[in-house]
Amino acid sequence: MTDCLTQANRLHGPPRARPSTSRQPTPRRTRRGGAMGCGASGLRPFAEAFELQEVVGKGRFGEVYAAVERASREPYAVRLLPNAARAELLREAKLWKSVADSKYIVQWYTIRADGATLFFLMERCQCSFVQKLKSSTSWNVQKTRAAFKQMLRAVEWIHSCGVAHRNVKASNFLCGGDKGNTIMKLTDFGTACQVPQGGRLFEEVGSWQYRSPEMHSKAGYTEKTDVWSFGVMAYALLFNEFPYAPQVRDKDRIRTLILQNAEPYFVQVPAGEKVGESLGPAARFCRVLLRRNQDIRCSATEALQLGFITGLAASVEMESDCTAVRKQDQHFVKPDLAPVVGWDAESGVEAYFSEFTVDLTRNKLAPLPLMGGEIEDLS
């Protein structure tokens, strides 16, 4: 990848002067097609047409850079890949393009080849969701609810297009829009695929701790594997630990725990008690997403109606014994809570999800009362 970067930064003559304000900027590609980097930029070597800036992320094949088109000064994100990855990149681009018609999906623009390097141009966002949490000093339950709501809309959208992402996790959501109107956007479709109508998938992909029981067991899975992954992510963010976390970081132990017929600590209901009387909205939300039987696990559309997302007591809870929702007085505390640990380089759920997560965990988030309808919606 060093060779790719060296080639990308090689200048072919002095950079072009920034156009005056009286000129129309070079049009960029739209979601439905059209040119990106039109005119002379479309035919010139990449380093002449674009200026690479700082590293903003890391993909499966290499780093992601911020970039600007020299002629228009429009911002982009660019993945640099070796030409050997062409076939896989074209497959990802085709699938990504099929789900791109949504504001909750990071936009893909084009692939450019320059010598032995491929340049994958995408929409440039503010930062990743993980970075947002780490840097925020005012993160709260309302913002968590609003972020989860938009994330679920992204998952709902790709499922309506017949696509399973198969790697839903915090690091694959970016904060788009402007700083005053943040929109959560789903990215990285390298492991995504079409779900056969009426059929199931069998390939094991994605980060291990996010894989659903049906994926680990090779029994065959549908797009609802993404709902399980979302539940794992939500649980880790809300309770500061993975729902299935062995003491030793070992993939086989992770699989064994996930395949065992047991519920994570914070969604367990003591014998003789009802879900609605024992658990608060956050725990009920995770419990429903982490249903082990995919046939009765909620869909992304149904998850959007859950009480933790809507803030309304009348929301569908997807639990027969959870119809009467009320504020909870019980405390459901686990002693000596350990921080979340990213077990592999791509896990995306790191520790240190801002003081918000730790504080709410220590203050018994499980019985958190409903917040009401006056919630902040980032959309």
N, C-alpha and C positions, 0 to 999 in steps of 0.2 A: 504493500500500500504506500510505502515511502516513494517508490518509483512513480506511482500514480500521482501523488501529490506534487512531486518534482515536475512532472510533465504538465500538470494543470496550472502550476504557477509560473511556467516559463512564459515570458512576455514576447510577443511577436510585434515589436514596435511599441511606440509610446501609447498609453491609453487615450482613448478619445475623450475630448472635452465634454463636460456635462452640457446637454442641450439647454438652450435658453427657455424661459418659462413660456414663451410664445409658441413653442413647438409642441405638438401633441406627442405624448409618450408612446413608445413602441407598445402595441397591444400585446397582451399576454394571452395564453391559451385559456379558454373557458372550459367549464365542466363538460359541455356538450361538443367540444372540438374547437377547431380554429388554430391559429398560429400562436406559438409561444416563442419569443425572441425572433420576431418577424424581420423582414428586410435583410440588411447586411448581416445582422447578428445571427440569423438563422444559417448562414453559410460559412461564417468565419470559425476558426479554431476556438475551442471552448475558452481558453485563457484570454483571447482577445475580446470575446463577447461577454464574459463574466469575470467578476472579481471574487475570489475566495476569501473568506474572513475567518472568524474563530470557529473552533469545534463546538457544536451544540448538542451532540449526542453520539451514540454508537449503535450501529446496526449489526446484523449477523455477519456481514462481510467486511465491515470497516466503519470508519468514522463518518459522521454526518456534519457537514459544514454549513454555516451561514454564507450566503453569497448575494451579490447584487448584479443585475444586468447593467453593463457599463452605459449603454445608450439611454435606457429609461430610468435607471436607478431603482428599479423595482426589486424588492427582496424575494429571495428564494431560500429553500433548504436543499442541499445537494449531497447525495450519497455517491462516493467514489468507489467503483468496483472494477476488478480485472475483467478483461474481455472474456475470460473463461466462464464467467457467471452469466453470460448473455441469455442462454436458454431459460434458466431459472428466473432471471430478472424479467424476461418478456412474459413468462407465465404469470408472475406476480402482478405485473403492470396490467395485463388483460383482466385479471380478476378484480384488481383495485379499481380500474376504470368502470367496471360493471356496477359498483356500489357507490360511486363518487358523487351521485346527485343528491347529496345531503350536507347540510352545514355542520353535521356532527361527525363528518369524515374528513380527515386531512386530504386535501386535494392533490392528486397526481397530475403532472403536466406533460412531461415527455422524457424520453431517454435519448441521450446524445452520445455518439461514439467519437473518440478522438485518439487515434493511434491504438494503443493497447488498453485504453481506459474507457470505461462507460460512466456516464454522468446521469444520475437519476434525479431529475428535478421535481421538487414537491413544494407545497405551500409552506411558508415559513411561519411558525407559531411563536408565541411569547416565550414559552418554556414548557417543560414536562410537568405533569401533575405532581410527581414526586418533588421536583424542585419548588413548585408552588407551595407545597405543604411545609417543606423545610424552611423556606424564607418568610412565610407568613407569620405575622405577630398578632393577627386578629382572626384566626381561623376558628369557626364555631360550628355548632350543630346545624344551623340553618344553611351554612355554606356547604357542609358535607352533604346534606340532603339535596341541595340544588345541583352539586357536582354529580352525585350518583344518578340523579334524574336524567341529566344530559348524557351521561355515559350509557345508561340503559337505553336511551333513545337511539344511540349509535348502534348498539347491539340489536335492538328491535329492527332497525332499518336494514342491516345486512341480512338478518334472518328473513325478512320479507322479500329479499332478493334471492333467497335460496342459498346463501353463503354462510358457512361457519368459519369464524375467525381462528379458533383453536389455540389462541395464545393471549387470551384476555388477562391483563394484569396492569398494575398501576403505571409501569414505565411505558406502556403502549397507549397511554392517553396523554395528549398534549393540550395546552391551554392556548386556544386560538382567539380570534377577535382582537379588539383593542383592550387596553388595560381597564377601561371603564365598562366593558361589556364582554367579559370572558365567556368563551364557549368551549366546552370540553369536546375534544375531537379524537376519534380512534385512528390509529396509524399502524403501520407494519403488517402487510398482508402476505408475508413470506410463507406462512404455514396455513393460510386460509385456503378453502376449497369449496366447490359446489357440493351441496348435499343432494344425493340422488333422491328423486321424488318417491316417497314411500319406502326408501331404502335406508341403509346405515353405513357408516364409515368404520374402518378398523385400524387405520394407521395411528401409531402413537407419536404424537408431536407435542411441542410446547414445553414449558417449564414443568418439572416433575411435580412440585407441590401444588400446582394448579390443575393437574389432570384429574378428570372425573373418575369415579369408580368404574363406570362402564368402559372408559378408555383404558384404564389400567388392567381391567379384567379381560380385555379383548373380546367382550361380548357384543360389540357393535354399539355405535353411538350416533346421535343426531346433533342438530344445532344446539340442543339443550346442554351439551357439554360446556358451552360458553356461559350459560347461566350458573353452572357449578363454579366455574373459574371466577366469575364475578362475585359469587358468594364467598369464595376463599379470600379474594382481594378485600371485600368489604369487612369480613371478619378480622383480617389482619390489621386493617386501618382503624377499626373501631375498638378492638380489644388488645391491640399491641402484641399479638402473637398469631402464628398460623394455626388454623383449626386442627391440623394433624401435624404435630411437630415432635419427632423423636429427639431424644437427648443427643444422639450421635447423628451427624449430618451424613446420612447414607441413603442413597436412592432406593435401595431395596426396602429399607425400614420405612421410608416415606410411603412407598406403595403398600406395604403390609398394613400400616395404620389406616390408610385411606380405604383399603378393602375390608377392614374389620367392620362389623356391624355395630358401630358405636357413634355417639354424637359428640361433637366438641363440647368442652366444658361449659362455655357461656350460653349454650342453647339447650342444655340439659334441663329436664323438668323432673323434680323430685316425685317419687311414687305417690299417687293419690292426689296430686295437684293438677290443675288445668294450666294449659299454656298461657292463657291470657291473665291468669292470676299470679303466675310465677315469673314470667319474663316481660321485660319492657319492649318497646317498639324496635329498638336496634337489634336485640337478640331474636325477636320473632322474625324480623326481616332476614337475618342470616340463616335462621333455622329453615325457612321456606326455600331459600335459594340452594341450601345444602341438603335437600332431600335426596336420599340415596337412589331411589327408584326414579329413573328419568321419565317414565311414563306418567307419573303424577307430580313431577317437579314442575314448578310454575314456568311459564314462558317469560321472555323479556317484557312482553306487553302486560302480562299479569303482574309482574314485579313492579311495574310503574304504578299499580293501584294499591300497593301495600302501604300500611299506615306510616312507616318510617319515611317513605318518599312523599306522600301527600300531606302528612300532618293531620289527617282527618280521622276521627274515631270510626267513621262509617265506612272506611275503606275495606276492601276485600282483604282478609287475612290469610285465605287459603288454608285455614285450619278450622275444622268443625267445632272444636272446643275453644275457639278464640274469638267468638262473636261479641262478647261483652268486653269492651276495651275500657280500661279506666287507669287512672294514675296509680302508681305502685309505691308502697311504703317499704316493701321488703328490700333488703340489701343482699346482693349476690356477689360476694367478693372472693377472689382467688389470691391467696397470700404469695409473696415473693414473686411478683409478676416479672417475667424476663422480657427484654426487648425483642422486637422482631429482628430476625437475622436473615439476610439474603443468602441462601445456600448455594446458589450458583451465580455466575456472572450476569445472567440474563433474568434473574428472578424478579427484579423490579420492586419488590417490597423490602426496602431497606429499613434499618432502624432509624430512629430520630425523626418520626413523622410529626415534628414540631411539638411544643409543649402541650398543645391542645389534646393530642391523643393520650399522652401519659396522664395529664390532669383528669380527663374525663374517665379514664380507666380507674384511676385511684379513687375517683368520686362516684364509683358504681354506675357506670353507663348502662349496665344491663336493665335496671329498673327505670331508666330515663322516661319521664312522662311525655305524652304527646305535646308538641309545641303549638298546635293550632294552625289555622290556615294562613296566617299573616307571615309567610316565610319569604325570604329573599330568593328570587329565581334568577339565575344568571342569564337566562335567555330573554 
